[in-house]
Structures are given as structure tokens and as C-alpha cells.
């Protein structure tokens, strides 16, 4: 009788994991020719032409503009403050993209970080006066939408100001805080993708919220890392433009994984990425991707 009990319990557990994987992958996979349009860091990075973009990556206005341009969702760069508050910021140090910040985000409480102004240099700073914001601030704005857009949360964990021990603690705290925030705002798990190149972090999210889709960012060694993603039963691989090829996408799909591409701004480069048939595309130019996909212009909000 006891063996029957444990067999039933094990089968229910495996069925539950199968349902989690199926639900997560159903939310990510798309039929051939259909691509989920995701604003990369919102409206992308500072660019002088094609088009002119003065908005800092992962700033509040940049993320909201991507939605205005017709994005289905947002890629958001996330780091953690000294007092364990998730904030939006892309670079590894504050020196490179803020006017007065120095060092790393984890060295300052959130109240100080949100006072820092982004720096883009000439001529961008004539057109932008953005400050860092918390993820809480962005989620509160997104909660006003009829439905949450897709949220690809790109975790920035390996920072030059952190020791190895601090990095482990920082990643653990980041995972806990993100799950708490997402659940507080009732963001459906199927609308989220957690993106990291750190397997311990992805495993931690699985423990905290098993339904969350998980994506491994691969920057090299594609075949080996694809095998890792499959062995770990992740839901997606996240690939830069140069790794997003038809062969790589086909291999990921054969392994049961969705493919998320990122990068590229020119029409030629975007068309090449689209031709590799990813399931989602974190693009630097939402309007151009929509035109290439033959989608109508976004209605003004």
C-alpha cells in the first residue's frame, strides 16, 4: 500500500512538472511566420539615425515608447540595489550611463539610484532627462494596460564590484524580490520570461515559482549550451543576432525549446533574423520589425 502511495505521488509530481513545461512553452512557441515583437531595452539604445533614438535603454520612457510603437512586450534589464530593490539599468557600472553615478547598483539604496540621471552625451541629452526607475514603478504603469505585455526580464548578475560570494547572495535576493513583485502585481507567469546565463539562478526561480518560463542566454558554444538548456528542461534559448540562424533555430525547436533573438537595427539585419524563424524577437527598432512582418502601424495610445 505504501509503495502504491509513493508511486501515485511521484506520478502526480511528474505530471505537474509536465504541465508546467507545456504551459510555459505554449506561451513561448509560435507557428512559423509568427514572431512575438519585444522592445529590446524598450526602444533600443542611443542611435543618431535610422531612427534617431535619444532614450536611454531600459529607461521608463524607452519601455513605454516600445509599447506605443506596437511591441507585444518588453525586454527589461534588471539589477538589484543595496537594499534589495530591483531597478532598471543595463550597463555593468553606473559610470558609463549616468551623469554622477559611480560604481555598481548594489552599492547604493534604491532611493539614491532613482535620483541618478542617465547620460547619453550630445545630442541625446538635449532630448532626454530620464532617471533610473525601479521595476515596481514600471509594473505600476503597466498595470494600467488592458493586459500585461510580455516581460522578458534580463538579469544582470555578474558585476565588477561584486565578489563571487556577493554575487551568489545578490542573485538569490534578486530572484526572491522579482517573484514577490511579479506576484504582487498579479503578472501571469505565462507573460514572463526570466533570462540569465547563470544556471543556479534559473534553478532558483524554478524552486520559487515553478510556472515561470526560463530562458538561457547563450553567447557562445551553441551546441554545448543548447544541450545544457535541454538537460535542465528550460523553456527557451536567448540568442544574439549572430547566433540566430535557421540551423540553430531548427536545432532548438527539435530539442523542444523556444528561440528568442535579440539585437539588430537595420532593415537588412532584422530581415535576416526574421528569416531564422525565432519565436520572439527582442528588436532595437519595433516599428521597422512590424513593417517587415507586414503588420499594420500601431494605433496611437
MOVEN-V106989 format. One record per helix or strand of 3 or more residues. SS is the DSSP state (2 for helix, 1 for strand). FROM is the first residue (numbers start at 0). LEN is the number of residues. If there is no record, write none. Layout:
ss=SS from=FROM len=LEN
ss=SS from=FROM len=LEN
//
This chain:
ss=2 from=1 len=27
ss=1 from=35 len=4
ss=2 from=59 len=9
ss=1 from=72 len=8
ss=1 from=85 len=3
ss=2 from=104 len=3
ss=2 from=109 len=4
ss=2 from=123 len=3
ss=2 from=134 len=8
ss=1 from=149 len=6
ss=2 from=163 len=21
ss=2 from=188 len=3
ss=1 from=191 len=5
ss=2 from=198 len=10
ss=1 from=212 len=6
ss=2 from=221 len=10
ss=1 from=235 len=5
ss=2 from=240 len=3
ss=2 from=245 len=9
ss=1 from=257 len=5
ss=2 from=266 len=8
ss=1 from=279 len=4
ss=2 from=285 len=7
//
